[in-house]
Amino acid sequence: MAERNLENITITVSKEEKKALKQAALDNDCSVSELIRRWLEEYRAKEAEK
């Protein structure tokens, strides 16, 4: 991985949401962090199209 300036964040979710998030990451063959970064990039791309 290229050198990156990363920050940690904390979120509060229910046990069910945590389980779903972990399963979504497994389904996409990535970590939860990478999944969130992908979602954020998709969101930013959609916003840029507006």
Secondary structure, 3 states (H helix, E strand, C coil): CCCCCCCCCCCCCCHHHHHHHHHHHHHCCCCHHHHHHHHHHHHHHHHHHC
